[in-house]
Amino acid sequence: MSVEEVAAYLGVPKSTVYDRWKPWGLKGQKFGRNLRFRRRDVETWLDKHTV
């Protein structure tokens, strides 16, 4: 998933994803200048952090 897709999925601005993905412990991969996430990693992270 791209940063744009993750932001839309989580309902936050893109800037929040860029600023918070490491502190949140969200697994991501950089490919050149692009940051990508696996959908299953985002869903797993969200499941762990849902109240």
CHARMM internal coordinates of N, CA and C (Angstrom, degrees):
IC EDIT
DIST 1 N 1 CA 1.4410
DIST 1 CA 1 C 1.5258
ANGL 1 N 1 CA 1 C 108.49
DIST 1 C 2 N 1.2953
ANGL 1 CA 1 C 2 N 116.08
DIHE 1 N 1 CA 1 C 2 N 143.54
DIST 2 N 2 CA 1.4565
ANGL 1 C 2 N 2 CA 120.38
DIHE 1 CA 1 C 2 N 2 CA 176.72
DIST 2 CA 2 C 1.5315
ANGL 2 N 2 CA 2 C 109.21
DIHE 1 C 2 N 2 CA 2 C -82.04
DIST 2 C 3 N 1.2989
ANGL 2 CA 2 C 3 N 117.00
DIHE 2 N 2 CA 2 C 3 N 169.77
DIST 3 N 3 CA 1.4593
ANGL 2 C 3 N 3 CA 121.80
DIHE 2 CA 2 C 3 N 3 CA 176.86
DIST 3 CA 3 C 1.5318
ANGL 3 N 3 CA 3 C 109.73
DIHE 2 C 3 N 3 CA 3 C -59.46
DIST 3 C 4 N 1.3147
ANGL 3 CA 3 C 4 N 116.32
DIHE 3 N 3 CA 3 C 4 N -40.24
DIST 4 N 4 CA 1.4574
ANGL 3 C 4 N 4 CA 120.86
DIHE 3 CA 3 C 4 N 4 CA 179.11
DIST 4 CA 4 C 1.5304
ANGL 4 N 4 CA 4 C 111.13
DIHE 3 C 4 N 4 CA 4 C -61.20
DIST 4 C 5 N 1.3197
ANGL 4 CA 4 C 5 N 116.47
DIHE 4 N 4 CA 4 C 5 N -42.73
DIST 5 N 5 CA 1.4650
ANGL 4 C 5 N 5 CA 121.03
DIHE 4 CA 4 C 5 N 5 CA -179.88
DIST 5 CA 5 C 1.5276
ANGL 5 N 5 CA 5 C 111.23
DIHE 4 C 5 N 5 CA 5 C -67.56
DIST 5 C 6 N 1.3204
ANGL 5 CA 5 C 6 N 116.86
DIHE 5 N 5 CA 5 C 6 N -41.25
DIST 6 N 6 CA 1.4682
ANGL 5 C 6 N 6 CA 120.35
DIHE 5 CA 5 C 6 N 6 CA 178.73
DIST 6 CA 6 C 1.5274
ANGL 6 N 6 CA 6 C 109.92
DIHE 5 C 6 N 6 CA 6 C -64.94
DIST 6 C 7 N 1.3268
ANGL 6 CA 6 C 7 N 116.86
DIHE 6 N 6 CA 6 C 7 N -43.35
DIST 7 N 7 CA 1.4620
ANGL 6 C 7 N 7 CA 120.83
DIHE 6 CA 6 C 7 N 7 CA 178.91
DIST 7 CA 7 C 1.5303
ANGL 7 N 7 CA 7 C 110.62
DIHE 6 C 7 N 7 CA 7 C -59.65
DIST 7 C 8 N 1.3129
ANGL 7 CA 7 C 8 N 117.24
DIHE 7 N 7 CA 7 C 8 N -45.06
DIST 8 N 8 CA 1.4633
ANGL 7 C 8 N 8 CA 121.05
DIHE 7 CA 7 C 8 N 8 CA 178.94
DIST 8 CA 8 C 1.5254
ANGL 8 N 8 CA 8 C 110.51
DIHE 7 C 8 N 8 CA 8 C -64.80
DIST 8 C 9 N 1.3140
ANGL 8 CA 8 C 9 N 117.49
DIHE 8 N 8 CA 8 C 9 N -41.41
DIST 9 N 9 CA 1.4605
ANGL 8 C 9 N 9 CA 122.91
DIHE 8 CA 8 C 9 N 9 CA -179.42
DIST 9 CA 9 C 1.5240
ANGL 9 N 9 CA 9 C 111.41
DIHE 8 C 9 N 9 CA 9 C -62.69
DIST 9 C 10 N 1.3436
ANGL 9 CA 9 C 10 N 115.87
DIHE 9 N 9 CA 9 C 10 N -41.17
DIST 10 N 10 CA 1.4637
ANGL 9 C 10 N 10 CA 121.01
DIHE 9 CA 9 C 10 N 10 CA -178.40
DIST 10 CA 10 C 1.5270
ANGL 10 N 10 CA 10 C 112.81
DIHE 9 C 10 N 10 CA 10 C -88.25
DIST 10 C 11 N 1.3278
ANGL 10 CA 10 C 11 N 116.89
DIHE 10 N 10 CA 10 C 11 N -13.56
DIST 11 N 11 CA 1.4535
ANGL 10 C 11 N 11 CA 120.53
DIHE 10 CA 10 C 11 N 11 CA -179.73
DIST 11 CA 11 C 1.5171
ANGL 11 N 11 CA 11 C 113.59
DIHE 10 C 11 N 11 CA 11 C 74.03
DIST 11 C 12 N 1.3338
ANGL 11 CA 11 C 12 N 115.34
DIHE 11 N 11 CA 11 C 12 N 35.46
DIST 12 N 12 CA 1.4664
ANGL 11 C 12 N 12 CA 121.36
DIHE 11 CA 11 C 12 N 12 CA 179.04
DIST 12 CA 12 C 1.5265
ANGL 12 N 12 CA 12 C 109.06
DIHE 11 C 12 N 12 CA 12 C -127.73
DIST 12 C 13 N 1.3414
ANGL 12 CA 12 C 13 N 117.47
DIHE 12 N 12 CA 12 C 13 N 161.94
DIST 13 N 13 CA 1.4676
ANGL 12 C 13 N 13 CA 119.28
DIHE 12 CA 12 C 13 N 13 CA 176.18
DIST 13 CA 13 C 1.5349
ANGL 13 N 13 CA 13 C 112.00
DIHE 12 C 13 N 13 CA 13 C -67.48
DIST 13 C 14 N 1.3244
ANGL 13 CA 13 C 14 N 115.95
DIHE 13 N 13 CA 13 C 14 N 155.97
DIST 14 N 14 CA 1.4707
ANGL 13 C 14 N 14 CA 120.82
DIHE 13 CA 13 C 14 N 14 CA 177.25
DIST 14 CA 14 C 1.5177
ANGL 14 N 14 CA 14 C 110.75
DIHE 13 C 14 N 14 CA 14 C -57.07
DIST 14 C 15 N 1.3187
ANGL 14 CA 14 C 15 N 117.15
DIHE 14 N 14 CA 14 C 15 N -39.12
DIST 15 N 15 CA 1.4650
ANGL 14 C 15 N 15 CA 120.69
DIHE 14 CA 14 C 15 N 15 CA -178.18
DIST 15 CA 15 C 1.5221
ANGL 15 N 15 CA 15 C 111.27
DIHE 14 C 15 N 15 CA 15 C -60.46
DIST 15 C 16 N 1.3193
ANGL 15 CA 15 C 16 N 117.74
DIHE 15 N 15 CA 15 C 16 N -33.81
DIST 16 N 16 CA 1.4673
ANGL 15 C 16 N 16 CA 121.11
DIHE 15 CA 15 C 16 N 16 CA 177.52
DIST 16 CA 16 C 1.5241
ANGL 16 N 16 CA 16 C 110.32
DIHE 15 C 16 N 16 CA 16 C -65.51
DIST 16 C 17 N 1.3142
ANGL 16 CA 16 C 17 N 116.87
DIHE 16 N 16 CA 16 C 17 N -42.49
DIST 17 N 17 CA 1.4744
ANGL 16 C 17 N 17 CA 119.84
DIHE 16 CA 16 C 17 N 17 CA 178.96
DIST 17 CA 17 C 1.5259
ANGL 17 N 17 CA 17 C 109.58
DIHE 16 C 17 N 17 CA 17 C -62.62
DIST 17 C 18 N 1.3394
ANGL 17 CA 17 C 18 N 117.62
DIHE 17 N 17 CA 17 C 18 N -46.54
DIST 18 N 18 CA 1.4620
ANGL 17 C 18 N 18 CA 120.85
DIHE 17 CA 17 C 18 N 18 CA 179.12
DIST 18 CA 18 C 1.5266
ANGL 18 N 18 CA 18 C 111.70
DIHE 17 C 18 N 18 CA 18 C -60.42
DIST 18 C 19 N 1.3283
ANGL 18 CA 18 C 19 N 117.41
DIHE 18 N 18 CA 18 C 19 N -40.64
DIST 19 N 19 CA 1.4630
ANGL 18 C 19 N 19 CA 121.63
DIHE 18 CA 18 C 19 N 19 CA -175.98
DIST 19 CA 19 C 1.5198
ANGL 19 N 19 CA 19 C 113.46
DIHE 18 C 19 N 19 CA 19 C -78.54
DIST 19 C 20 N 1.3319
ANGL 19 CA 19 C 20 N 117.45
DIHE 19 N 19 CA 19 C 20 N -30.82
DIST 20 N 20 CA 1.4641
ANGL 19 C 20 N 20 CA 120.36
DIHE 19 CA 19 C 20 N 20 CA -168.39
DIST 20 CA 20 C 1.5176
ANGL 20 N 20 CA 20 C 116.21
DIHE 19 C 20 N 20 CA 20 C -112.27
DIST 20 C 21 N 1.3342
ANGL 20 CA 20 C 21 N 120.16
DIHE 20 N 20 CA 20 C 21 N -4.90
DIST 21 N 21 CA 1.4610
ANGL 20 C 21 N 21 CA 119.31
DIHE 20 CA 20 C 21 N 21 CA -173.48
DIST 21 CA 21 C 1.5211
ANGL 21 N 21 CA 21 C 111.93
DIHE 20 C 21 N 21 CA 21 C -61.79
DIST 21 C 22 N 1.3174
ANGL 21 CA 21 C 22 N 119.06
DIHE 21 N 21 CA 21 C 22 N -39.91
DIST 22 N 22 CA 1.4683
ANGL 21 C 22 N 22 CA 120.15
DIHE 21 CA 21 C 22 N 22 CA 178.18
DIST 22 CA 22 C 1.5268
ANGL 22 N 22 CA 22 C 112.11
DIHE 21 C 22 N 22 CA 22 C -71.23
DIST 22 C 23 N 1.3531
ANGL 22 CA 22 C 23 N 119.15
DIHE 22 N 22 CA 22 C 23 N -50.05
DIST 23 N 23 CA 1.4687
ANGL 22 C 23 N 23 CA 118.43
DIHE 22 CA 22 C 23 N 23 CA 177.55
DIST 23 CA 23 C 1.5298
ANGL 23 N 23 CA 23 C 113.62
DIHE 22 C 23 N 23 CA 23 C -59.39
DIST 23 C 24 N 1.3384
ANGL 23 CA 23 C 24 N 116.40
DIHE 23 N 23 CA 23 C 24 N -33.01
DIST 24 N 24 CA 1.4566
ANGL 23 C 24 N 24 CA 119.91
DIHE 23 CA 23 C 24 N 24 CA 177.42
DIST 24 CA 24 C 1.5274
ANGL 24 N 24 CA 24 C 111.98
DIHE 23 C 24 N 24 CA 24 C -71.38
DIST 24 C 25 N 1.3253
ANGL 24 CA 24 C 25 N 117.94
DIHE 24 N 24 CA 24 C 25 N -17.36
DIST 25 N 25 CA 1.4556
ANGL 24 C 25 N 25 CA 121.06
DIHE 24 CA 24 C 25 N 25 CA -176.11
DIST 25 CA 25 C 1.5136
ANGL 25 N 25 CA 25 C 112.98
DIHE 24 C 25 N 25 CA 25 C 79.58
DIST 25 C 26 N 1.3207
ANGL 25 CA 25 C 26 N 116.48
DIHE 25 N 25 CA 25 C 26 N 20.73
DIST 26 N 26 CA 1.4616
ANGL 25 C 26 N 26 CA 121.96
DIHE 25 CA 25 C 26 N 26 CA 179.26
DIST 26 CA 26 C 1.5257
ANGL 26 N 26 CA 26 C 108.80
DIHE 25 C 26 N 26 CA 26 C -79.10
DIST 26 C 27 N 1.3169
ANGL 26 CA 26 C 27 N 116.47
DIHE 26 N 26 CA 26 C 27 N 126.77
DIST 27 N 27 CA 1.4600
ANGL 26 C 27 N 27 CA 120.53
DIHE 26 CA 26 C 27 N 27 CA -178.03
DIST 27 CA 27 C 1.5195
ANGL 27 N 27 CA 27 C 110.38
DIHE 26 C 27 N 27 CA 27 C -75.49
DIST 27 C 28 N 1.3207
ANGL 27 CA 27 C 28 N 115.81
DIHE 27 N 27 CA 27 C 28 N 126.82
DIST 28 N 28 CA 1.4544
ANGL 27 C 28 N 28 CA 121.24
DIHE 27 CA 27 C 28 N 28 CA 178.78
DIST 28 CA 28 C 1.5179
ANGL 28 N 28 CA 28 C 110.34
DIHE 27 C 28 N 28 CA 28 C -141.05
DIST 28 C 29 N 1.3062
ANGL 28 CA 28 C 29 N 116.40
DIHE 28 N 28 CA 28 C 29 N 161.10
DIST 29 N 29 CA 1.4579
ANGL 28 C 29 N 29 CA 123.14
DIHE 28 CA 28 C 29 N 29 CA 178.58
DIST 29 CA 29 C 1.5117
ANGL 29 N 29 CA 29 C 108.92
DIHE 28 C 29 N 29 CA 29 C -127.00
DIST 29 C 30 N 1.3203
ANGL 29 CA 29 C 30 N 115.66
DIHE 29 N 29 CA 29 C 30 N 135.57
DIST 30 N 30 CA 1.4562
ANGL 29 C 30 N 30 CA 119.95
DIHE 29 CA 29 C 30 N 30 CA 174.64
DIST 30 CA 30 C 1.5214
ANGL 30 N 30 CA 30 C 108.64
DIHE 29 C 30 N 30 CA 30 C -96.68
DIST 30 C 31 N 1.3069
ANGL 30 CA 30 C 31 N 115.42
DIHE 30 N 30 CA 30 C 31 N 129.35
DIST 31 N 31 CA 1.4572
ANGL 30 C 31 N 31 CA 122.75
DIHE 30 CA 30 C 31 N 31 CA 175.27
DIST 31 CA 31 C 1.5196
ANGL 31 N 31 CA 31 C 106.09
DIHE 30 C 31 N 31 CA 31 C -119.40
DIST 31 C 32 N 1.3173
ANGL 31 CA 31 C 32 N 115.77
DIHE 31 N 31 CA 31 C 32 N 96.23
DIST 32 N 32 CA 1.4542
ANGL 31 C 32 N 32 CA 119.34
DIHE 31 CA 31 C 32 N 32 CA -173.47
DIST 32 CA 32 C 1.5135
ANGL 32 N 32 CA 32 C 108.42
DIHE 31 C 32 N 32 CA 32 C 65.53
DIST 32 C 33 N 1.3231
ANGL 32 CA 32 C 33 N 115.93
DIHE 32 N 32 CA 32 C 33 N -120.00
DIST 33 N 33 CA 1.4614
ANGL 32 C 33 N 33 CA 120.51
DIHE 32 CA 32 C 33 N 33 CA 178.84
DIST 33 CA 33 C 1.5234
ANGL 33 N 33 CA 33 C 112.56
DIHE 32 C 33 N 33 CA 33 C -94.48
DIST 33 C 34 N 1.3220
ANGL 33 CA 33 C 34 N 117.18
DIHE 33 N 33 CA 33 C 34 N -0.52
DIST 34 N 34 CA 1.4632
ANGL 33 C 34 N 34 CA 121.42
DIHE 33 CA 33 C 34 N 34 CA -176.03
DIST 34 CA 34 C 1.5208
ANGL 34 N 34 CA 34 C 111.13
DIHE 33 C 34 N 34 CA 34 C -98.29
DIST 34 C 35 N 1.2995
ANGL 34 CA 34 C 35 N 115.92
DIHE 34 N 34 CA 34 C 35 N 139.75
DIST 35 N 35 CA 1.4540
ANGL 34 C 35 N 35 CA 123.21
DIHE 34 CA 34 C 35 N 35 CA 176.51
DIST 35 CA 35 C 1.5200
ANGL 35 N 35 CA 35 C 107.27
DIHE 34 C 35 N 35 CA 35 C -109.00
DIST 35 C 36 N 1.3173
ANGL 35 CA 35 C 36 N 116.02
DIHE 35 N 35 CA 35 C 36 N 128.28
DIST 36 N 36 CA 1.4719
ANGL 35 C 36 N 36 CA 121.24
DIHE 35 CA 35 C 36 N 36 CA -177.51
DIST 36 CA 36 C 1.5289
ANGL 36 N 36 CA 36 C 109.96
DIHE 35 C 36 N 36 CA 36 C -130.13
DIST 36 C 37 N 1.3266
ANGL 36 CA 36 C 37 N 114.42
DIHE 36 N 36 CA 36 C 37 N 152.77
DIST 37 N 37 CA 1.4589
ANGL 36 C 37 N 37 CA 122.06
DIHE 36 CA 36 C 37 N 37 CA -179.82
DIST 37 CA 37 C 1.5164
ANGL 37 N 37 CA 37 C 109.30
DIHE 36 C 37 N 37 CA 37 C -131.84
DIST 37 C 38 N 1.3234
ANGL 37 CA 37 C 38 N 116.49
DIHE 37 N 37 CA 37 C 38 N 147.06
DIST 38 N 38 CA 1.4677
ANGL 37 C 38 N 38 CA 120.52
DIHE 37 CA 37 C 38 N 38 CA 173.07
DIST 38 CA 38 C 1.5218
ANGL 38 N 38 CA 38 C 107.56
DIHE 37 C 38 N 38 CA 38 C -83.02
DIST 38 C 39 N 1.3232
ANGL 38 CA 38 C 39 N 115.36
DIHE 38 N 38 CA 38 C 39 N 136.45
DIST 39 N 39 CA 1.4617
ANGL 38 C 39 N 39 CA 119.92
DIHE 38 CA 38 C 39 N 39 CA -179.40
DIST 39 CA 39 C 1.5299
ANGL 39 N 39 CA 39 C 110.80
DIHE 38 C 39 N 39 CA 39 C -56.46
DIST 39 C 40 N 1.3136
ANGL 39 CA 39 C 40 N 117.76
DIHE 39 N 39 CA 39 C 40 N -42.29
DIST 40 N 40 CA 1.4672
ANGL 39 C 40 N 40 CA 119.72
DIHE 39 CA 39 C 40 N 40 CA -177.94
DIST 40 CA 40 C 1.5243
ANGL 40 N 40 CA 40 C 111.51
DIHE 39 C 40 N 40 CA 40 C -65.12
DIST 40 C 41 N 1.3422
ANGL 40 CA 40 C 41 N 118.24
DIHE 40 N 40 CA 40 C 41 N -33.14
DIST 41 N 41 CA 1.4622
ANGL 40 C 41 N 41 CA 120.89
DIHE 40 CA 40 C 41 N 41 CA 176.99
DIST 41 CA 41 C 1.5278
ANGL 41 N 41 CA 41 C 111.06
DIHE 40 C 41 N 41 CA 41 C -68.26
DIST 41 C 42 N 1.3272
ANGL 41 CA 41 C 42 N 116.68
DIHE 41 N 41 CA 41 C 42 N -40.23
DIST 42 N 42 CA 1.4645
ANGL 41 C 42 N 42 CA 120.82
DIHE 41 CA 41 C 42 N 42 CA 178.14
DIST 42 CA 42 C 1.5290
ANGL 42 N 42 CA 42 C 109.53
DIHE 41 C 42 N 42 CA 42 C -65.47
DIST 42 C 43 N 1.3221
ANGL 42 CA 42 C 43 N 117.49
DIHE 42 N 42 CA 42 C 43 N -43.95
DIST 43 N 43 CA 1.4676
ANGL 42 C 43 N 43 CA 121.09
DIHE 42 CA 42 C 43 N 43 CA -179.55
DIST 43 CA 43 C 1.5274
ANGL 43 N 43 CA 43 C 111.27
DIHE 42 C 43 N 43 CA 43 C -66.62
DIST 43 C 44 N 1.3396
ANGL 43 CA 43 C 44 N 117.62
DIHE 43 N 43 CA 43 C 44 N -39.82
DIST 44 N 44 CA 1.4620
ANGL 43 C 44 N 44 CA 121.15
DIHE 43 CA 43 C 44 N 44 CA 177.02
DIST 44 CA 44 C 1.5169
ANGL 44 N 44 CA 44 C 110.57
DIHE 43 C 44 N 44 CA 44 C -63.41
DIST 44 C 45 N 1.3329
ANGL 44 CA 44 C 45 N 116.42
DIHE 44 N 44 CA 44 C 45 N -45.16
DIST 45 N 45 CA 1.4545
ANGL 44 C 45 N 45 CA 120.88
DIHE 44 CA 44 C 45 N 45 CA 178.60
DIST 45 CA 45 C 1.5203
ANGL 45 N 45 CA 45 C 110.72
DIHE 44 C 45 N 45 CA 45 C -60.67
DIST 45 C 46 N 1.3228
ANGL 45 CA 45 C 46 N 116.29
DIHE 45 N 45 CA 45 C 46 N -43.79
DIST 46 N 46 CA 1.4570
ANGL 45 C 46 N 46 CA 120.70
DIHE 45 CA 45 C 46 N 46 CA -179.19
DIST 46 CA 46 C 1.5292
ANGL 46 N 46 CA 46 C 110.84
DIHE 45 C 46 N 46 CA 46 C -64.77
DIST 46 C 47 N 1.3196
ANGL 46 CA 46 C 47 N 118.15
DIHE 46 N 46 CA 46 C 47 N -40.65
DIST 47 N 47 CA 1.4552
ANGL 46 C 47 N 47 CA 121.70
DIHE 46 CA 46 C 47 N 47 CA 177.52
DIST 47 CA 47 C 1.5278
ANGL 47 N 47 CA 47 C 111.65
DIHE 46 C 47 N 47 CA 47 C -60.34
DIST 47 C 48 N 1.3257
ANGL 47 CA 47 C 48 N 116.63
DIHE 47 N 47 CA 47 C 48 N -40.07
DIST 48 N 48 CA 1.4719
ANGL 47 C 48 N 48 CA 120.95
DIHE 47 CA 47 C 48 N 48 CA -179.43
DIST 48 CA 48 C 1.5290
ANGL 48 N 48 CA 48 C 111.99
DIHE 47 C 48 N 48 CA 48 C -70.24
DIST 48 C 49 N 1.3345
ANGL 48 CA 48 C 49 N 117.18
DIHE 48 N 48 CA 48 C 49 N -26.32
DIST 49 N 49 CA 1.4624
ANGL 48 C 49 N 49 CA 121.02
DIHE 48 CA 48 C 49 N 49 CA -174.60
DIST 49 CA 49 C 1.5147
ANGL 49 N 49 CA 49 C 113.74
DIHE 48 C 49 N 49 CA 49 C -109.19
DIST 49 C 50 N 1.3173
ANGL 49 CA 49 C 50 N 117.16
DIHE 49 N 49 CA 49 C 50 N 15.08
DIST 50 N 50 CA 1.4533
ANGL 49 C 50 N 50 CA 121.27
DIHE 49 CA 49 C 50 N 50 CA 176.51
DIST 50 CA 50 C 1.5087
ANGL 50 N 50 CA 50 C 108.31
DIHE 49 C 50 N 50 CA 50 C -92.92
DIST 50 C 51 N 1.3063
ANGL 50 CA 50 C 51 N 115.63
DIHE 50 N 50 CA 50 C 51 N 133.52
DIST 51 N 51 CA 1.4637
ANGL 50 C 51 N 51 CA 120.26
DIHE 50 CA 50 C 51 N 51 CA -178.07
DIST 51 CA 51 C 1.5079
ANGL 51 N 51 CA 51 C 110.25
DIHE 50 C 51 N 51 CA 51 C -89.59
END
COOR INIT
IC SEED 1 N 1 CA 1 C
IC BUILD
